[in-house]
């Protein structure tokens, strides 16, 4: 059974002062957590996600053995 893992975001990289798009680095400890954006699997940590900052999204990470 998978359980949600709380993670720390490594940081956000914005391109320019008024950038609408950028990249977000997603890491977890331990690595290997599945990353979901709006309930769609987008990868496994560690990873970089190309993000449109004009749109709100919900991020969820899951890995076996961790509680929410």
Residue pairs with C-beta under 8 A, 6 or more apart in sequence:
1 64
2 34
2 62
2 63
2 64
3 62
3 63
3 64
3 65
3 66
3 67
3 68
4 60
4 61
4 62
4 66
4 67
4 68
5 28
5 33
5 61
5 62
5 63
5 66
6 61
6 66
6 68
7 26
7 27
7 28
7 29
7 33
7 45
7 61
8 27
8 28
8 29
9 24
9 25
9 26
9 27
10 25
10 26
10 27
10 46
11 24
11 25
12 22
12 23
12 24
12 25
13 22
13 23
13 24
13 25
14 22
14 53
15 21
15 22
19 53
20 52
20 53
20 54
21 50
21 51
21 52
21 53
22 50
22 51
22 53
23 48
23 49
23 50
23 51
24 48
24 49
24 51
25 46
25 47
25 48
26 35
26 43
26 45
26 46
26 47
26 48
26 49
26 59
26 61
27 45
27 46
28 45
28 46
28 61
28 63
30 63
31 45
31 46
32 44
32 45
32 63
33 44
33 45
33 61
33 62
33 63
34 41
34 43
34 44
34 61
34 62
34 63
35 41
35 42
35 43
35 44
35 45
35 47
35 49
35 59
35 60
35 61
36 42
36 59
36 60
36 61
36 62
37 49
37 57
37 58
37 59
38 57
38 58
39 58
39 60
42 49
43 49
45 61
51 57
